[in-house]
Amino acid sequence: MFVSERNDKEHWVETGRCYERFALQATALGIKNTFLNQPVEVSALRPQFASYLGISDRRPDLVVRFGYGTETPRLLRRSLDRVIIT
């Protein structure tokens, strides 16, 4: 769980940066990670979820599952020449 200390853009961005650092280090260590954000995507449920977790004074932003697992197929990506206009 990644949480913001306050409900404002500055803290949301900092929480995202924390997740990025976590994800990069986890990947370097061979640890997989993925979002499980359904509990926090409905803003009306967010305070209830925070209360359930005992963090009611902070804002849950990202729910992440991580651990060791098998390699999954890569997502299909469009080639650069199809998405960049020069």
Secondary structure, 3 states (H helix, E strand, C coil): CEEECCCCHHHHHHHHHHHHHHHHHHHHCCCEEEECCHHHHCCCCHHHHHHHHCCCCCEEEECEEEECCCCCCCCCCCCHHHHCCC
